[in-house]
């Protein structure tokens, strides 16, 4: 009789297990549905890709420099002083200003994180949306430690913690005769570079990105500019892989040896 009771209990438990699993699945699906329902209420940055339509090196004034930065700008020599070469990671905000390279937004609601894939060099930015504060001593990276939040329909991204070896545009100068109208002025940023981005959709297919650069070693007061991006959809709008080739290394055909960082020879070939 005991064996019969035990067998009956096992049968009851086995019959109940699928029901319990099914109930858990339903609960999980309901929670996921609620989460994604909340995402659907956010501005639709996720569909298609976004491509810039603003002067890449545009840097309209007024710009308020520190005395040392003003002296640097006065004596700036583009060929010698630019760091934007040799496939070096440009860092922020130049990464997202590369207008020919589309941006693709993704949202992970469970992790409360937005990812932005930038086709240029196949970079990915991670924006933490969980309400955290900046680290007291962030580990420096090219794209920085980025924390975001929503202010109504505007996505605000606050970034600090940048490595020294990045490209920061701090102005522009007239181009040479017969050349481009404007030449960007690049400089190495200071240790306290702080970038605020405000991304707001103007309509379904256009977005304005306002960027504020706060670097007390360069700007006497924070500098703000705005770029516009437009949405692209369809089979050709998906982001692609992009690889930079180092154009400063030259193969010496007479010796068969590779010469590194030969800027003049590389650009002339």
C-alpha positions as a LaTeX table, in Angstrom:
\begin{tabular}{lrrr}
\hline
Residue & $x$ (\AA) & $y$ (\AA) & $z$ (\AA) \\
\hline
Unk1 & 0.00 & 0.00 & 0.00 \\
Unk2 & 2.87 & 2.31 & 0.80 \\
Unk3 & 4.31 & 1.73 & $-2.64$ \\
Unk4 & 0.96 & 2.55 & $-4.19$ \\
Unk5 & 0.73 & 5.83 & $-2.26$ \\
Unk6 & 4.28 & 6.75 & $-3.24$ \\
Unk7 & 3.56 & 5.98 & $-6.89$ \\
Unk8 & 0.44 & 8.10 & $-6.74$ \\
Unk9 & 2.36 & 11.03 & $-5.24$ \\
Unk10 & 5.01 & 10.77 & $-7.95$ \\
Unk11 & 2.30 & 10.76 & $-10.59$ \\
Unk12 & 0.69 & 13.82 & $-9.04$ \\
Unk13 & 4.04 & 15.66 & $-8.89$ \\
Unk14 & 4.90 & 14.76 & $-12.45$ \\
Unk15 & 1.53 & 15.96 & $-13.61$ \\
Unk16 & 1.95 & 19.22 & $-11.73$ \\
Unk17 & 5.45 & 20.00 & $-13.05$ \\
Unk18 & 4.39 & 20.96 & $-16.58$ \\
Unk19 & 1.67 & 23.18 & $-15.11$ \\
Unk20 & 4.19 & 24.91 & $-12.81$ \\
Unk21 & 6.65 & 25.40 & $-15.66$ \\
Unk22 & 3.89 & 26.70 & $-17.87$ \\
Unk23 & 2.80 & 29.18 & $-15.19$ \\
Unk24 & 6.39 & 30.40 & $-14.78$ \\
Unk25 & 6.73 & 30.81 & $-18.53$ \\
Unk26 & 3.54 & 32.82 & $-18.66$ \\
Unk27 & 4.72 & 35.06 & $-15.84$ \\
Unk28 & 8.07 & 35.61 & $-17.56$ \\
Unk29 & 6.43 & 36.40 & $-20.86$ \\
Unk30 & 4.04 & 38.81 & $-19.17$ \\
Unk31 & 6.94 & 40.64 & $-17.53$ \\
Unk32 & 8.83 & 40.78 & $-20.83$ \\
Unk33 & 5.74 & 42.13 & $-22.56$ \\
Unk34 & 5.44 & 44.89 & $-19.95$ \\
Unk35 & 9.10 & 45.77 & $-20.37$ \\
Unk36 & 8.87 & 46.02 & $-24.16$ \\
Unk37 & 5.61 & 47.90 & $-23.89$ \\
Unk38 & 7.57 & 50.53 & $-22.00$ \\
Unk39 & 10.22 & 50.60 & $-24.72$ \\
Unk40 & 7.52 & 51.19 & $-27.33$ \\
Unk41 & 6.61 & 54.40 & $-25.51$ \\
Unk42 & 10.14 & 55.81 & $-25.88$ \\
Unk43 & 11.20 & 57.89 & $-28.90$ \\
Unk44 & 11.80 & 55.48 & $-31.77$ \\
Unk45 & 15.56 & 55.71 & $-32.22$ \\
Unk46 & 15.77 & 51.98 & $-32.92$ \\
Unk47 & 14.35 & 51.66 & $-36.42$ \\
Unk48 & 16.83 & 51.85 & $-39.30$ \\
Unk49 & 20.12 & 53.75 & $-39.06$ \\
Unk50 & 20.97 & 57.42 & $-38.59$ \\
Unk51 & 23.38 & 59.31 & $-40.81$ \\
Unk52 & 24.77 & 62.78 & $-40.27$ \\
Unk53 & 24.09 & 65.62 & $-42.68$ \\
Unk54 & 26.18 & 68.35 & $-41.09$ \\
Unk55 & 29.59 & 69.79 & $-41.95$ \\
Unk56 & 31.94 & 67.22 & $-40.39$ \\
Unk57 & 34.46 & 69.83 & $-39.28$ \\
Unk58 & 31.99 & 72.63 & $-38.68$ \\
Unk59 & 32.84 & 74.46 & $-35.48$ \\
Unk60 & 30.91 & 77.75 & $-35.44$ \\
Unk61 & 31.72 & 80.32 & $-32.78$ \\
Unk62 & 31.91 & 81.93 & $-30.46$ \\
Unk63 & 34.66 & 79.89 & $-28.86$ \\
Unk64 & 36.18 & 81.04 & $-25.59$ \\
Unk65 & 39.69 & 79.63 & $-25.23$ \\
Unk66 & 41.99 & 79.61 & $-22.25$ \\
Unk67 & 45.18 & 81.65 & $-22.85$ \\
Unk68 & 47.27 & 78.53 & $-23.47$ \\
Unk69 & 44.72 & 77.10 & $-25.92$ \\
Unk70 & 44.48 & 80.44 & $-27.74$ \\
Unk71 & 48.25 & 80.41 & $-28.21$ \\
Unk72 & 48.10 & 76.84 & $-29.49$ \\
Unk73 & 45.40 & 77.75 & $-32.02$ \\
Unk74 & 47.40 & 80.78 & $-33.16$ \\
Unk75 & 50.44 & 78.62 & $-33.95$ \\
Unk76 & 48.60 & 75.51 & $-35.13$ \\
Unk77 & 50.28 & 73.58 & $-37.95$ \\
Unk78 & 47.78 & 71.07 & $-39.42$ \\
Unk79 & 50.29 & 68.60 & $-40.87$ \\
Unk80 & 52.39 & 68.36 & $-37.72$ \\
Unk81 & 49.80 & 68.83 & $-34.99$ \\
Unk82 & 46.86 & 66.73 & $-36.13$ \\
Unk83 & 46.37 & 63.39 & $-34.40$ \\
Unk84 & 43.59 & 62.26 & $-36.72$ \\
Unk85 & 45.62 & 59.84 & $-38.83$ \\
Unk86 & 47.23 & 56.42 & $-38.94$ \\
Unk87 & 43.95 & 54.61 & $-38.16$ \\
Unk88 & 44.06 & 55.89 & $-34.60$ \\
Unk89 & 40.78 & 55.65 & $-32.70$ \\
Unk90 & 39.48 & 59.26 & $-32.77$ \\
Unk91 & 37.47 & 58.99 & $-29.56$ \\
Unk92 & 34.53 & 61.17 & $-28.64$ \\
Unk93 & 32.85 & 63.17 & $-29.99$ \\
Unk94 & 34.54 & 62.69 & $-33.39$ \\
Unk95 & 33.44 & 59.04 & $-33.37$ \\
Unk96 & 29.79 & 59.99 & $-33.82$ \\
Unk97 & 30.54 & 63.00 & $-36.02$ \\
Unk98 & 31.89 & 60.85 & $-38.83$ \\
Unk99 & 28.83 & 61.70 & $-40.90$ \\
Unk100 & 29.46 & 59.15 & $-43.64$ \\
Unk101 & 29.33 & 56.37 & $-41.05$ \\
Unk102 & 25.78 & 55.48 & $-39.92$ \\
Unk103 & 24.71 & 55.00 & $-36.31$ \\
Unk104 & 22.46 & 52.16 & $-35.16$ \\
Unk105 & 20.68 & 52.33 & $-31.78$ \\
Unk106 & 19.79 & 49.23 & $-29.75$ \\
Unk107 & 18.05 & 48.99 & $-26.38$ \\
Unk108 & 18.42 & 46.20 & $-23.81$ \\
Unk109 & 15.58 & 46.92 & $-21.35$ \\
Unk110 & 16.47 & 44.23 & $-18.84$ \\
Unk111 & 20.03 & 45.57 & $-18.52$ \\
Unk112 & 18.74 & 49.15 & $-18.91$ \\
Unk113 & 21.42 & 49.89 & $-21.44$ \\
Unk114 & 21.46 & 51.54 & $-24.86$ \\
Unk115 & 24.08 & 50.44 & $-27.37$ \\
Unk116 & 25.10 & 52.59 & $-30.33$ \\
Unk117 & 26.90 & 50.84 & $-33.15$ \\
Unk118 & 29.03 & 53.26 & $-35.18$ \\
Unk119 & 29.99 & 51.93 & $-38.58$ \\
Unk120 & 33.26 & 53.86 & $-38.53$ \\
Unk121 & 35.82 & 51.25 & $-37.42$ \\
Unk122 & 32.89 & 49.12 & $-36.20$ \\
Unk123 & 32.80 & 50.78 & $-32.78$ \\
Unk124 & 30.10 & 50.20 & $-30.16$ \\
Unk125 & 29.16 & 52.64 & $-27.40$ \\
Unk126 & 27.40 & 51.43 & $-24.25$ \\
Unk127 & 25.11 & 53.90 & $-22.47$ \\
Unk128 & 24.05 & 52.89 & $-18.96$ \\
Unk129 & 20.43 & 53.87 & $-18.25$ \\
Unk130 & 20.05 & 52.34 & $-14.78$ \\
Unk131 & 20.46 & 55.53 & $-12.76$ \\
Unk132 & 24.03 & 54.85 & $-11.67$ \\
Unk133 & 26.52 & 57.60 & $-10.89$ \\
Unk134 & 29.88 & 58.09 & $-12.56$ \\
Unk135 & 32.78 & 56.12 & $-11.09$ \\
Unk136 & 35.02 & 58.10 & $-8.77$ \\
Unk137 & 38.00 & 56.98 & $-10.86$ \\
Unk138 & 36.71 & 55.64 & $-14.19$ \\
Unk139 & 38.96 & 53.39 & $-16.22$ \\
Unk140 & 39.93 & 55.67 & $-19.16$ \\
Unk141 & 38.68 & 54.54 & $-22.56$ \\
Unk142 & 38.44 & 56.05 & $-26.04$ \\
Unk143 & 34.65 & 56.35 & $-25.83$ \\
Unk144 & 34.49 & 57.20 & $-22.13$ \\
Unk145 & 32.18 & 56.10 & $-19.35$ \\
Unk146 & 28.69 & 57.05 & $-20.56$ \\
Unk147 & 25.58 & 57.36 & $-18.38$ \\
Unk148 & 22.24 & 58.33 & $-19.86$ \\
Unk149 & 18.75 & 59.36 & $-18.85$ \\
Unk150 & 15.62 & 60.70 & $-20.49$ \\
Unk151 & 14.47 & 64.29 & $-20.10$ \\
Unk152 & 11.05 & 64.02 & $-21.70$ \\
Unk153 & 11.70 & 63.10 & $-25.33$ \\
Unk154 & 15.43 & 63.92 & $-25.14$ \\
Unk155 & 18.11 & 61.32 & $-24.52$ \\
Unk156 & 20.85 & 62.92 & $-22.43$ \\
Unk157 & 24.25 & 61.18 & $-22.36$ \\
Unk158 & 26.89 & 62.25 & $-19.83$ \\
Unk159 & 30.42 & 60.98 & $-20.56$ \\
Unk160 & 33.75 & 61.26 & $-18.72$ \\
Unk161 & 36.88 & 59.13 & $-18.36$ \\
Unk162 & 38.64 & 59.49 & $-21.72$ \\
Unk163 & 42.15 & 58.28 & $-22.53$ \\
Unk164 & 44.67 & 60.99 & $-23.35$ \\
Unk165 & 45.40 & 59.67 & $-26.81$ \\
Unk166 & 42.22 & 60.81 & $-28.58$ \\
Unk167 & 41.37 & 63.40 & $-31.19$ \\
Unk168 & 39.45 & 66.43 & $-29.97$ \\
Unk169 & 38.49 & 69.16 & $-32.41$ \\
Unk170 & 38.69 & 72.52 & $-30.70$ \\
Unk171 & 38.15 & 74.86 & $-33.65$ \\
Unk172 & 38.62 & 75.43 & $-37.37$ \\
Unk173 & 40.82 & 77.61 & $-39.58$ \\
Unk174 & 40.72 & 78.74 & $-43.23$ \\
Unk175 & 42.00 & 76.20 & $-45.72$ \\
Unk176 & 44.88 & 76.79 & $-48.16$ \\
Unk177 & 44.32 & 78.28 & $-51.64$ \\
Unk178 & 42.88 & 75.64 & $-53.93$ \\
Unk179 & 42.14 & 73.36 & $-50.97$ \\
Unk180 & 39.20 & 72.90 & $-48.61$ \\
Unk181 & 37.50 & 76.00 & $-47.26$ \\
Unk182 & 38.08 & 74.97 & $-43.66$ \\
Unk183 & 40.63 & 72.87 & $-41.81$ \\
Unk184 & 39.86 & 71.42 & $-38.38$ \\
Unk185 & 42.05 & 72.28 & $-35.42$ \\
Unk186 & 42.76 & 69.24 & $-33.26$ \\
Unk187 & 44.33 & 69.15 & $-29.82$ \\
Unk188 & 44.90 & 66.76 & $-26.97$ \\
Unk189 & 42.21 & 67.18 & $-24.38$ \\
Unk190 & 42.80 & 67.69 & $-20.68$ \\
Unk191 & 42.19 & 65.15 & $-17.89$ \\
Unk192 & 38.79 & 66.63 & $-17.00$ \\
Unk193 & 37.09 & 66.47 & $-20.41$ \\
Unk194 & 33.36 & 66.17 & $-19.86$ \\
Unk195 & 30.93 & 65.67 & $-22.75$ \\
Unk196 & 27.14 & 66.10 & $-22.63$ \\
Unk197 & 25.07 & 64.96 & $-25.62$ \\
Unk198 & 21.39 & 65.76 & $-26.01$ \\
Unk199 & 19.66 & 63.69 & $-28.70$ \\
Unk200 & 16.16 & 64.73 & $-29.70$ \\
Unk201 & 14.04 & 63.64 & $-32.64$ \\
Unk202 & 12.71 & 66.63 & $-34.58$ \\
Unk203 & 10.23 & 64.43 & $-36.44$ \\
Unk204 & 10.00 & 60.75 & $-37.34$ \\
Unk205 & 13.07 & 60.78 & $-39.60$ \\
Unk206 & 15.30 & 63.56 & $-38.29$ \\
Unk207 & 17.22 & 64.07 & $-35.09$ \\
Unk208 & 19.32 & 66.85 & $-33.61$ \\
Unk209 & 22.33 & 66.03 & $-31.48$ \\
Unk210 & 23.56 & 68.90 & $-29.34$ \\
Unk211 & 27.05 & 68.37 & $-27.90$ \\
Unk212 & 28.64 & 70.35 & $-25.08$ \\
Unk213 & 32.40 & 70.10 & $-24.58$ \\
Unk214 & 33.59 & 71.06 & $-21.11$ \\
Unk215 & 37.37 & 71.01 & $-20.82$ \\
Unk216 & 38.77 & 73.69 & $-18.51$ \\
Unk217 & 42.27 & 73.27 & $-19.97$ \\
Unk218 & 41.01 & 74.34 & $-23.43$ \\
Unk219 & 37.72 & 76.21 & $-23.13$ \\
Unk220 & 37.29 & 79.15 & $-20.79$ \\
Unk221 & 33.59 & 78.26 & $-20.85$ \\
Unk222 & 31.89 & 75.12 & $-22.22$ \\
Unk223 & 31.43 & 75.02 & $-25.99$ \\
Unk224 & 28.24 & 73.69 & $-27.61$ \\
Unk225 & 27.46 & 72.79 & $-31.21$ \\
Unk226 & 24.63 & 70.85 & $-32.89$ \\
Unk227 & 24.57 & 68.25 & $-35.66$ \\
Unk228 & 21.61 & 66.81 & $-37.56$ \\
Unk229 & 21.06 & 63.16 & $-38.40$ \\
Unk230 & 18.49 & 61.56 & $-40.69$ \\
Unk231 & 16.93 & 58.10 & $-40.53$ \\
Unk232 & 17.47 & 55.57 & $-43.29$ \\
Unk233 & 15.43 & 52.38 & $-43.59$ \\
Unk234 & 15.21 & 49.53 & $-46.05$ \\
Unk235 & 17.48 & 46.66 & $-47.13$ \\
Unk236 & 20.50 & 48.90 & $-47.73$ \\
Unk237 & 20.27 & 50.79 & $-44.47$ \\
Unk238 & 21.74 & 48.15 & $-42.17$ \\
Unk239 & 25.16 & 48.99 & $-40.72$ \\
Unk240 & 28.22 & 47.44 & $-42.33$ \\
Unk241 & 31.62 & 46.37 & $-41.08$ \\
Unk242 & 34.26 & 49.03 & $-41.65$ \\
Unk243 & 38.01 & 48.50 & $-41.38$ \\
Unk244 & 40.65 & 51.21 & $-41.41$ \\
Unk245 & 43.86 & 50.60 & $-43.36$ \\
Unk246 & 47.04 & 52.25 & $-42.12$ \\
Unk247 & 48.07 & 54.65 & $-44.89$ \\
Unk248 & 51.30 & 55.80 & $-43.27$ \\
Unk249 & 53.23 & 52.57 & $-43.74$ \\
Unk250 & 55.05 & 52.25 & $-47.07$ \\
Unk251 & 56.69 & 49.23 & $-48.68$ \\
Unk252 & 60.12 & 50.19 & $-49.98$ \\
Unk253 & 60.26 & 48.30 & $-53.28$ \\
Unk254 & 64.05 & 48.68 & $-53.50$ \\
Unk255 & 64.75 & 46.93 & $-50.18$ \\
Unk256 & 61.53 & 44.97 & $-49.75$ \\
Unk257 & 61.20 & 46.36 & $-46.23$ \\
Unk258 & 58.17 & 48.05 & $-44.71$ \\
Unk259 & 58.81 & 51.58 & $-43.50$ \\
Unk260 & 56.54 & 52.65 & $-40.68$ \\
Unk261 & 54.90 & 56.03 & $-40.13$ \\
Unk262 & 56.19 & 57.58 & $-43.35$ \\
Unk263 & 53.44 & 60.16 & $-43.73$ \\
Unk264 & 54.89 & 62.10 & $-46.68$ \\
Unk265 & 55.69 & 59.02 & $-48.74$ \\
Unk266 & 52.39 & 57.35 & $-47.93$ \\
Unk267 & 50.28 & 60.34 & $-48.97$ \\
Unk268 & 52.26 & 60.86 & $-52.16$ \\
Unk269 & 51.81 & 57.27 & $-53.31$ \\
\hline
\end{tabular}
